[in-house]
Amino acid sequence: MRWVTRKRIHVNRTATAWLLRRFVDPEAEILFVEPGEVAEAQKRRGAIGFDAPGARYPHKDDAGRCSFEQIVAECLTHDAGLRRLARIVHCADFPEEPMTEPEAKGLWAISQGFTDVGRDDAEIVARATFIYDSLYAHLRRGEEGRLPSSPGDEEATPGA
């Protein structure tokens, strides 16, 4: 499958690219174009747009969800770890909204440096994969009840 989004990625676009390659299509081709070119690239190149004006999965849909949340809700609702990660990505992508997920502040801060350390958007996705893989693994363990859900929880993991 071919996907398209805006250049100079940060939280949601990086997370969505990771989501697509990890859970939707490991061979996904992701094009990074100027914001005004996403809708045209969808038509001309047969791509599915995300996190951009005119995209199939817009920056924020009518329900207030970022593209990561939209794709999880449409394709991956069975995965509790991804549902929680979707809430974290939302909070990090929209920091002006109430910050309900403690991990979101860290994810937002980390993502602000993506374009400073990555040569281009493809490299940013490749380098950020470790971050999202690690956060997802942590969330899955938490969903299985083996880890406290947040720092400071009273019960510790047995044997930790």
N, C-alpha and C positions, 0 to 999 in steps of 0.2 A: 504494500500500500504506500501511497505517496501522501505526505502531510505537508502543510505549509503554515508558517507563523511569522511574526514580526522579528526583525533583527534585534540584536543587543538584548539578549535574554537575561532575565533575572529569575524570580521565584517560580511563578506559575508556568511560564514557558519551558523552563528547565525541567521542572517536575513533570509536566505533561509529556515532554519528549522522553524522559525516563520511563514513565508509565506506559507509553505506547510501545517502546522497545522491550520492556520487561513483560508486559501482560497482554498486549493486543497483537503486536506483530514484531517479532524479533528482527525482521529484515526491513522494517519501516524506513523509508527514505524521507528525511525531514529537510524541507527547503526553508531557508531564512531569507526573507525579502523585506523591502521597505513596507511600513504599515499600510499605505494606500494600494499596495500591489497584491495583498493577500486574496481579496475577492477575485481579482482577475486571474491569479495563479490557480485558484480552485477551478475556474472554468477552463482556462487554456491548457493546463497541465493535468487536469483530472485529479487534483489534490484535495484533501480534506483540510479545511482551515481551522486553526484554533488560536484563541487569545488575540483576536484582531477584529477591527471593524469589518463587517460583512462575512465573517467566518462562520462556518457551520457550528462551531463551538466558540461563541464570542467571549470576549474578556469577562463579561458579566451578563448572564442570561436574565430572563424575566423573573426567575426565582431568586436572583441575587447570587448565583453560583459561578465560580471561576471555571475555566475549561476543564481543569483537573477533576473538579467535583462533578461536572456534567458527564464526563466519560466514565467515572467510577459508578455514578448512579445509573447510567445507561447499560454498561457492560459488565461491571464487576461488583455488584452489590453484595455478593456472597462473602466477600473478603473483609472481615472486621478491621484488620490492620490497614487496609487501603481506605476504608471509610474514615478511620481516625486520621490517617495521613491527609485525606482530603480536607478535613476540618483544619488541620495545621497549616496546610498550603493556603487555604482561604484566608486565615487570620494573618499569615505572613504577607500575602499578596494585597490585602486590604487593611493595612495597619491603622487606618483612620477609624475602623470599626472596632467594637469591643474585642479585646484580646482574650478569648476564652480558652485558648490552648497554650500552656506555658512554653512549649517547644517552639512556638511560632516566632517569638522574639529572636531567638538564636538563629533560626532559619532565615528570617528577614536580614539579620546582620551579615550572615555568611553570604547570602545571595548578592548583597550590595557590592561585594568585591569580585564577583564573577567576571565582569567585563574588564577588570583591572589585571587579572591574572591569566585569563584565557585569551589566546591569540585570535580566536573567532568563535562563533556560536557552536559549531560542531565540536571544537575542543572543550568548550565549557560543558556541554552535555556529557562528553566522555569523562571529564575530570569529576563532575558532580555526581556521576553514577555511584561512586563509592559512598557519598554522603547519603543519598536517597536509599541505597541498599541497606546501609547501616541503620538509618532511622526506621525503615520499614521492618527490619529484623527485630529491633528493639520493641516496636509497637506490637508485632506478632507475639513476642514473648509475653508482653504485658497483657494482651488479650487472652492468652492461655492461662493467666493467673500466676505465672512464675516470677514476675517482677512487680514491684510497687508501680502504680500508675504515674506517680510523680515524685520528685525528691521530697523527703520529709514525711512520707507515709509511715504510719506507725509499724506496720508489719513488714519485716524483712523477708527476703527470699530464703527459704530453708537451705542450708549448706552454703550460702553465699559468703 
